[in-house]
Amino acid sequence: MSPLISIGCGAGFSADRLDPACALAESGRVSYLVFECVGERTLAHGHRDRMLNPEGGYNTLLKPRMRALLPICKRTGTRIVTNMGAANPKAAAQACIEVARELQLPGLKVALVLGDDITESISPDWQLPEAGKTIGKIGHKVIGANAYLGVEHLLPAIECEADVVITGRFADPSLFMAPVVHHYDWKLDDWDRLAAGTLMGHLLECGMQLTGGYFADPPYKNVPDLAHCGYPLAEIDADGGLVVTKLPEAGGCVTLQTVKEQLVYEVHDPSAYLTPDVIADFSNVDLREEGRDRVRISGVRGRERPRTLKVTVGFDGGFQGEAGISYSGPGAQGRAELARDILLERITRLHKCAGRLRIDLIGLNSIHGTATTRASDTQDIRVYTTYQDFDRTAVETVMWEVESLLCCGPAGGGGFRGQVTPKVVTHSAFVKRDTIAAQTQVLEA
């Protein structure tokens, strides 16, 4: 019987904190530390970055993370699995090797997995079911397309005993489950065990959403020591028995409530959670607290995996400009509303900018438009303008108009900030599983 395996979360999104990951590695309690850092737009932006720089396109925090973690993980025997390769796993793996050489860690092995990038295989007649159009009918340039790969594609990299495994687009739970499948030698048609592994990955994949971070909402949901919140870890046995917890010295909490919130996060149908590995049924799971910050989960079931893989297709979305200017003191509301009206007149009628324009009065009617409209209730308003267009010159013109309010009035405008950034659009498609051929390559420092 193989010893119990523990899997830790090292990041739940691209810019997640580093110190809780270091704490998990230092503890020696986890065999694998998984960094889940890729979302649809993150990946699409990675493709744009790679178009500008062939050596770019991977997570920009990869090197700082590796500098901090490689010495610790080498000492504790903790292996790293991550999708920080994003749109350029080869360059990410090479960057990791460079860090290992800087740190004088000879012999450190990095395995990279390729095959998710299918940009060259797509065609204009591909259907995008959610959009109700073909790729060609979207009318924008494709910048990249990636299939969501699963455990079967990741196992060769896990099996080669590399210190670090770097991938591009994988289904989030698969990154966490592949080490478990390898450790216990689970069969790839053992649907109930795979469903348990998927549930584990789903709970861990968003980091502090499980340990109280995104859960916190005082005074209704109080979380202890949130400034030092820890990342979660899971203990899973050979039969799929699962406990989620955290380091006892870390801030945050793991309770029935935090687990329930994460359990239903991004799950459209709890009875049929689709992944590349299994269709998992979470509808009858049983949750039990086993002690402080320890929750046992059981009762998950699985059935045969889908015959297709999801594909995210990224499109060039042009440019987005964002700019803000603030008004404060008596009469702030009236001056802010006048600034908004001036911008609308000049942007739409004088310059005839035809892109997507939005102007919010933050502190009065921003975000949901449900805040107060009584002038006596606020004396601090920020006029925030967003403009999207494929014409960068038009976007820069809008930013110019916002900045001009500093002297052109109304009175008292200050604190201007503005920027123009590339914009991406994503849509989903599907591809037959047997058309994907993943490859594993191993580099050594």
SVG drawing of the C-alpha trace seen along z (x, -y; Angstrom):
<svg xmlns="http://www.w3.org/2000/svg" viewBox="-31 -76 57 78">
<polyline fill="none" stroke="black" stroke-width="0.4" points="0.0,0.0 1.4,-3.4 1.8,-5.9 -0.8,-8.7 -0.1,-11.5 -0.6,-15.2 -1.0,-17.9 -0.6,-21.6 -1.8,-24.7 1.0,-27.1 -1.1,-29.6 -4.8,-30.0 -4.3,-32.6 -1.5,-34.3 -0.5,-36.9 -1.2,-35.0 1.0,-35.5 4.3,-33.8 4.9,-33.5 2.1,-31.0 3.6,-28.7 7.0,-28.9 5.5,-28.0 3.8,-24.9 7.1,-23.8 9.1,-24.5 6.6,-22.4 7.6,-19.2 3.9,-18.2 3.2,-18.2 4.7,-15.9 3.6,-18.2 3.0,-21.9 0.7,-22.9 0.6,-26.4 -2.6,-27.0 -2.0,-30.3 -3.9,-30.3 -7.3,-31.6 -8.8,-32.1 -7.9,-35.8 -4.5,-35.1 -3.7,-32.7 -5.0,-34.9 -2.8,-37.8 0.1,-35.3 -0.3,-34.8 -0.3,-38.5 2.9,-38.8 4.5,-36.0 3.6,-37.7 5.5,-40.8 8.4,-38.8 9.0,-35.2 10.6,-34.5 7.6,-35.8 4.1,-34.5 4.7,-32.7 3.8,-33.9 6.0,-36.9 6.2,-35.7 7.7,-32.4 11.3,-33.4 10.7,-35.1 8.6,-32.1 11.3,-29.6 14.1,-31.6 12.3,-31.4 11.0,-27.9 13.6,-25.7 16.1,-25.6 13.3,-24.8 11.7,-22.2 15.1,-20.6 15.7,-20.3 12.3,-19.0 11.7,-16.8 8.6,-18.7 7.9,-18.6 6.3,-21.5 3.6,-21.2 2.5,-24.4 0.7,-25.7 2.8,-28.9 4.1,-28.0 0.8,-29.6 1.3,-30.4 5.0,-29.4 5.9,-26.4 9.3,-26.0 10.5,-29.4 9.1,-28.9 11.0,-25.7 14.2,-27.3 13.7,-30.2 13.3,-27.7 16.6,-26.0 18.3,-29.4 17.1,-30.0 18.4,-26.6 21.8,-27.4 21.9,-30.8 21.1,-29.1 23.7,-26.4 21.3,-23.5 23.0,-21.1 21.0,-18.1 17.6,-19.8 15.2,-18.4 12.3,-20.3 9.7,-18.5 7.6,-20.4 4.4,-19.3 3.4,-20.4 0.4,-19.8 -2.3,-22.0 -1.6,-24.8 -3.6,-23.9 -3.6,-27.3 -2.3,-26.0 -5.1,-23.3 -8.1,-25.5 -10.0,-26.9 -12.6,-29.6 -15.5,-27.1 -14.9,-25.9 -18.1,-26.3 -18.1,-28.4 -21.3,-27.0 -21.6,-29.7 -21.2,-32.5 -23.5,-30.8 -21.0,-31.6 -18.0,-30.2 -14.5,-31.5 -14.6,-33.2 -17.8,-35.0 -16.4,-36.6 -14.6,-39.0 -11.4,-39.4 -7.9,-37.9 -7.2,-34.7 -4.2,-35.0 -4.2,-31.5 -6.2,-28.4 -5.5,-25.9 -7.2,-22.6 -7.8,-21.8 -5.6,-18.7 -6.0,-16.2 -4.3,-13.6 -3.4,-11.2 -1.4,-14.0 0.4,-14.9 1.3,-11.5 4.5,-11.0 5.9,-14.2 5.0,-13.2 6.4,-9.7 9.9,-11.0 10.5,-12.2 11.3,-15.8 11.6,-18.4 9.4,-20.8 6.7,-20.1 5.6,-23.0 2.6,-23.0 0.4,-25.3 -3.4,-24.9 -4.6,-22.0 -7.9,-21.6 -7.3,-23.0 -8.2,-19.9 -6.0,-17.7 -2.8,-19.5 -3.6,-18.4 -4.9,-14.9 -2.1,-13.7 0.4,-13.2 -2.3,-11.2 -3.1,-9.0 0.7,-8.3 1.2,-7.7 -1.6,-5.1 -1.5,-3.8 -5.2,-4.6 -6.6,-3.4 -7.8,-6.1 -11.3,-4.5 -11.7,-4.2 -14.4,-6.9 -15.2,-7.1 -11.6,-7.5 -11.0,-10.0 -14.0,-11.9 -12.6,-12.1 -9.3,-13.3 -11.2,-15.9 -13.0,-17.1 -9.7,-17.5 -8.3,-19.5 -11.4,-21.7 -11.3,-22.5 -7.6,-23.4 -7.3,-25.2 -8.4,-28.6 -6.1,-28.8 -7.4,-31.0 -10.9,-30.7 -10.9,-27.5 -9.0,-28.8 -11.1,-31.9 -9.7,-34.6 -12.6,-35.2 -15.0,-33.9 -14.3,-36.7 -17.2,-39.2 -17.3,-40.9 -19.3,-41.0 -21.2,-38.1 -18.3,-35.8 -15.2,-36.6 -11.9,-34.9 -9.0,-34.9 -5.6,-36.5 -6.6,-37.0 -3.4,-39.0 -1.4,-35.8 -3.9,-33.4 -2.4,-30.1 -3.0,-28.0 -4.9,-24.8 -3.5,-21.2 -5.3,-17.9 -4.6,-14.4 -6.1,-11.8 -5.9,-8.0 -5.7,-5.2 -9.5,-4.8 -10.1,-8.6 -10.8,-9.4 -10.2,-13.1 -9.4,-15.6 -8.8,-19.3 -6.9,-21.4 -4.1,-24.0 -1.0,-24.5 -2.0,-25.0 0.2,-28.1 -1.3,-29.8 -4.1,-32.4 -7.5,-31.7 -9.8,-28.8 -11.1,-25.6 -14.7,-25.0 -17.8,-23.4 -18.8,-26.9 -15.6,-27.7 -15.6,-24.2 -19.2,-24.5 -18.6,-27.9 -15.6,-26.5 -17.5,-23.3 -20.1,-25.1 -17.7,-27.7 -17.8,-27.7 -19.9,-24.5 -22.9,-24.9 -24.3,-21.4 -23.1,-19.8 -24.3,-16.4 -22.2,-16.6 -19.0,-18.6 -17.2,-18.1 -13.4,-17.6 -11.1,-15.9 -10.7,-13.1 -14.2,-12.3 -17.7,-13.6 -17.9,-14.1 -21.1,-14.1 -20.8,-16.4 -24.6,-16.4 -24.5,-13.9 -21.1,-14.6 -20.9,-14.4 -18.9,-17.0 -17.8,-16.4 -15.5,-18.4 -12.9,-16.2 -11.3,-18.9 -10.2,-22.4 -9.5,-23.3 -10.0,-19.8 -13.0,-18.8 -13.5,-15.3 -15.4,-15.0 -16.8,-11.8 -19.7,-10.5 -18.5,-11.9 -19.2,-9.7 -17.9,-9.7 -18.8,-8.4 -17.1,-8.1 -15.2,-11.2 -16.4,-13.3 -15.3,-12.4 -14.3,-15.9 -11.9,-18.4 -12.8,-22.1 -10.7,-24.6 -10.3,-28.3 -9.9,-30.5 -8.4,-33.9 -9.0,-36.8 -7.5,-40.2 -9.8,-42.6 -8.2,-45.8 -7.3,-48.3 -8.8,-49.5 -8.1,-52.9 -8.9,-53.6 -8.6,-57.0 -9.8,-58.6 -9.9,-62.1 -11.2,-63.0 -13.4,-65.8 -13.8,-66.4 -15.3,-68.9 -18.6,-70.8 -20.3,-70.5 -18.2,-67.5 -21.2,-65.7 -22.2,-68.6 -18.6,-69.1 -18.3,-65.4 -21.5,-65.2 -20.4,-68.3 -17.1,-66.5 -19.0,-63.5 -21.2,-65.5 -18.2,-67.4 -16.5,-64.0 -19.6,-62.6 -20.0,-65.7 -16.4,-65.9 -15.8,-62.1 -18.9,-61.2 -19.9,-64.4 -16.6,-66.3 -14.2,-63.4 -17.0,-61.0 -15.3,-58.1 -17.5,-55.1 -16.1,-52.5 -17.5,-51.2 -17.5,-54.1 -18.4,-53.9 -18.2,-56.7 -18.7,-55.8 -19.0,-58.2 -17.2,-56.2 -18.6,-57.0 -22.0,-57.9 -23.2,-55.4 -20.3,-53.1 -20.3,-49.4 -24.0,-48.5 -25.4,-52.0 -27.3,-51.5 -25.5,-54.0 -27.1,-57.2 -27.8,-60.1 -28.2,-62.7 -25.6,-65.4 -25.4,-65.7 -24.2,-62.1 -20.8,-62.3 -18.1,-64.9 -15.5,-62.6 -16.2,-61.3 -13.9,-59.9 -14.9,-60.2 -13.7,-56.9 -13.8,-56.5 -13.3,-53.3 -13.1,-53.2 -12.6,-50.2 -11.7,-50.4 -9.5,-48.7 -8.2,-52.1 -5.5,-52.9 -5.4,-56.6 -9.1,-56.9 -8.4,-55.3 -5.5,-57.7 -7.7,-60.6 -10.2,-59.6 -7.4,-59.4 -6.2,-62.9 -9.7,-64.3 -9.9,-63.0 -6.5,-64.4 -7.4,-67.8 -10.0,-68.2 -7.2,-69.1 -7.1,-72.7 -10.2,-72.8 -12.5,-72.4 -14.7,-71.9 -12.8,-73.2 -10.8,-71.1 -10.1,-68.1 -7.0,-66.1 -5.3,-62.8 -5.4,-61.9 -4.2,-58.4 -4.6,-56.8 -3.4,-53.9 -3.9,-52.0 -3.6,-48.2 -4.2,-45.5 -7.6,-43.8 -8.4,-40.2 -11.7,-38.3 -12.2,-34.6 -14.7,-32.0 -15.0,-28.2 -14.9,-25.4 -14.5,-21.6 -12.1,-19.2 -12.1,-15.4 -9.9,-13.9 -8.0,-11.6 -6.8,-14.6 -4.5,-15.8 -1.0,-14.5 0.8,-15.7 4.6,-15.5 6.9,-15.6 10.4,-17.0 13.0,-17.0 15.6,-19.6 18.4,-19.4 20.3,-22.2"/>
</svg>
